[in-house]
């Protein structure tokens, strides 16, 4: 119930393409779903986040799609750039406490 | 302004030794979190401090792990009698009520290697 499952584990996309990463959860008490981006040797940094009362949130080239009934959410990176190459983590949180993270997706954007 | 800082950045120790990892959160952040990131794994929650409330220790993997937060600021994660499976990057994060505790700001982590 506390798990967040993330796929794929790795992803290779051509420059300009669309990167899509998917996550699924079980616990319906989760009320906040962030995506974090991590570069090698750095700590994760918040990229974009959504609450379950919204089906989609867009910030620049990054979009979260949220399907409450299916208990799934996904990150779409439009016009992917080599600088987007990083590890992406989805997460879920209940109230104001700990984040439950997915296993991570390593994205490589080829020039 | 200064972000979350952690020290040391790297720690190599021998099996059975005790280690202490330090976290300096962003000034004014009342919530502090410790996570562990093992090679090829996601981030695993360890412990969470919120103001003066009792910490949420539900993620600590064994009684060899403990943490304290002094004066509502600096935190120390202690691992006693280290084992090889403790090798990982230990990440600290902090957040503030002003943002609804939504964004957790992470430090660069301490890479622990147990030989």
Interface residues (C-beta under 8 A of the other chain):
Chain A: X6 X32 X34 X36 X41 X42 X43 X44 X45 X46 X49 X89 X91 X96 X97 X98 X99 X100 X101 X102 X103 X104
Chain B: X4 X31 X33 X35 X41 X42 X43 X44 X45 X48 X50 X56 X58 X59 X91 X93 X100 X101 X102 X103 X104 X105 X106 X107 X108 X109
